[in-house]
Amino acid sequence: MSNDRIQPACQHFGVCGGCKWQNLSYEKQLEHKHIVVRDVMQRIAKLDVSVLLPIIGCDDVFYYRNKLEYSFSDKRWITNEEAASEKIINKNPALGFHRPGYFDKIVDIEECLLQNNKTNEIRNFVREYTLENGYTYYSTFFHEGDMRNMVVRNTTTGQWMVIVVFGREKDNNIVHLMDAIAKRFPEIDSLFYVVNTKKNDTLFDQQMILYKGKEYIEESLGKVTYRIGPKSFFQTNTRQAIRLFDIASGFAECKATDNVFDLYTGLGSIALYIADKVKKVVGIEEIKEAIDDANINKELNGIGNADFYTGDVRDLLNPDFIKKHGKPDVVFTDPPRAGMHEDVVNTLLLLEASKIIYISCNPATQARDLFLLKEKYEVTAIQPVDMFPHTHHIECVARLDLKK
Ligand SMILES: C[S@@+](CC[C@H](N)C(=O)[O-])C[C@H]1O[C@@H](n2cnc3c(N)ncnc32)[C@H](O)[C@@H]1O
């Protein structure tokens, strides 16, 4: 056995799809992530990797997440040990995480070490209550069942949001469960439910119904307070997000005269974080509710020089928009895993901002886009940041300077 192997702390290791690298020392995990970034930047972006900085690890390798999404299933995953044992297998439904490679099999989770332990208390209570009271769990085969998903979010300021996703409304099943959760966990600040009767689990197009408390929870990053609504993306590792934004802001070397664009702004996270350093910042995001939150966050923090727009970056970042807001000096871009559409890359090449700060959660698509941007830009620094210990995920900030 390799010396780099360690005893995984989690009882579900090897079965759950969550933390597959938990048997590798954290030092080795970081080393491996650094190598992955170096390889894609060499192979796909064709970069001289002397610009690659040492990866920044997390101080807390457990309990670092502020959001977990659980699924209910009528099919519990049976472990190899159970299958091989002589014991009668109890095929209870399950509430937990997906078994890797099986969209319909859920590993029943008793304790997850990724979020504050209250997440375990809430999830286990919901499982106990629903099973005791005859709620059915969702079948992806028949597309039926009372219980579908559950999202638990929290903040470093101690606030909690819970969203329970039902598959149907029947015989007051919603009221009974929501009342039970509210009674058992009065500390939940924001309690929502959704009735999702579609075949897929996505929630962005679903109506979120506030059952109790506030419509948001609040998080602070540096000087900025963010209201986070149930549909808004927020960086999942709060402490590391501060580091990420400080790196991005440091790379940008923003000046009081700068006009800044923040593409894929979410609820305005980066735009609001750097607003006090620049003349004006404009954020673009496709989820309307996130832009609503961005506008509230702007008011909440008394920020007068930020404007937010809803739409696909590919459509919105057009000549009229640029005429209206002026050419940017600095562009922050933080796209989803798929990276930027080639049209967006081409628009950036036409815009010729002095600096582009490209934040990415997928170094391979980032490397692809960097390769295209090299036509006019020099990549002067790449900073990998580990936001997700025990997983293969890597966040990376690249600084691009317009060639003279
Ligand atoms: C990785 S998140 C970054 C959010 C934000 N920068 C932050 O740090 O919190 C990507 C964001 O892009 C949004 N998004 C995805 N595709 C988009 C598109 N084509 N146009 C505009 N926004 C998009 C998502 O809704 C999400 O909020």
The ligand as an ORCA input file, in Angstrom:
! r2SCAN-3c Opt
* xyz 0 1
  C     -19.510     29.603    -11.506
  S     -20.922     30.596    -11.253
  C     -20.154     32.115    -10.812
  C     -21.008     33.090    -10.072
  C     -20.287     34.266     -9.403
  N     -19.243     34.822    -10.227
  C     -19.766     33.879     -8.039
  O     -18.555     33.814     -7.848
  O     -20.589     33.654     -7.137
  C     -21.495     30.812    -12.863
  C     -22.736     31.673    -13.001
  O     -23.005     31.837    -14.396
  C     -24.389     31.790    -14.626
  N     -24.522     31.432    -16.053
  C     -24.355     30.232    -16.629
  N     -24.441     30.315    -17.972
  C     -24.649     31.630    -18.247
  C     -24.805     32.367    -19.457
  N     -24.737     31.756    -20.637
  N     -25.015     33.692    -19.386
  C     -25.078     34.319    -18.189
  N     -24.929     33.676    -16.995
  C     -24.709     32.354    -17.020
  C     -24.879     30.772    -13.618
  O     -26.253     30.937    -13.345
  C     -23.998     31.084    -12.408
  O     -24.602     32.046    -11.581
*
